[in-house]
């Protein structure tokens, strides 16, 4: 059945949450965030959840290192914690732009 998914992007203790997309299995989140990073070696995580009345359910996540420049990737959703080696149904396509020049955005 259809889900009510939303995404949380986490970077160095900061997070950005998208709006909930109602009744879809193929959301286009188009969520944008700017993070001013001190430790660029730390990964960025993207977590996808299904919004529910009582408690939201985890649908999958991806974790990636920031590469300099503009990058577009499609990644398979993974489980969390000690089960991160497990692929979950679905993919996420994302674009990331990383720069050490503060005025580039």
Secondary structure in CASP SS format (residue, H / E / C, confidence):
PFRMAT SS
TARGET T0000
AUTHOR 0000-0000-0000
METHOD secondary structure of the structure
MODEL  1
X C 1.00
X C 1.00
X E 1.00
X C 1.00
X E 1.00
X E 1.00
X E 1.00
X E 1.00
X E 1.00
X E 1.00
X E 1.00
X C 1.00
X C 1.00
X E 1.00
X E 1.00
X E 1.00
X E 1.00
X C 1.00
X C 1.00
X C 1.00
X C 1.00
X C 1.00
X C 1.00
X E 1.00
X C 1.00
X C 1.00
X C 1.00
X C 1.00
X C 1.00
X C 1.00
X C 1.00
X C 1.00
X C 1.00
X C 1.00
X C 1.00
X C 1.00
X C 1.00
X C 1.00
X C 1.00
X C 1.00
X C 1.00
X C 1.00
X C 1.00
X E 1.00
X E 1.00
X E 1.00
X E 1.00
X E 1.00
X E 1.00
X E 1.00
X C 1.00
X C 1.00
X C 1.00
X C 1.00
X C 1.00
X C 1.00
X E 1.00
X E 1.00
X E 1.00
X E 1.00
X E 1.00
X E 1.00
X E 1.00
X E 1.00
X C 1.00
X C 1.00
X C 1.00
X C 1.00
X E 1.00
X E 1.00
X E 1.00
X E 1.00
X E 1.00
X E 1.00
X E 1.00
X E 1.00
X E 1.00
X E 1.00
X C 1.00
X C 1.00
X H 1.00
X H 1.00
X H 1.00
X C 1.00
X C 1.00
X C 1.00
X E 1.00
X E 1.00
X E 1.00
X E 1.00
X E 1.00
X E 1.00
X E 1.00
X E 1.00
X E 1.00
X E 1.00
X E 1.00
X E 1.00
X C 1.00
X C 1.00
X C 1.00
X H 1.00
X H 1.00
X H 1.00
X C 1.00
END
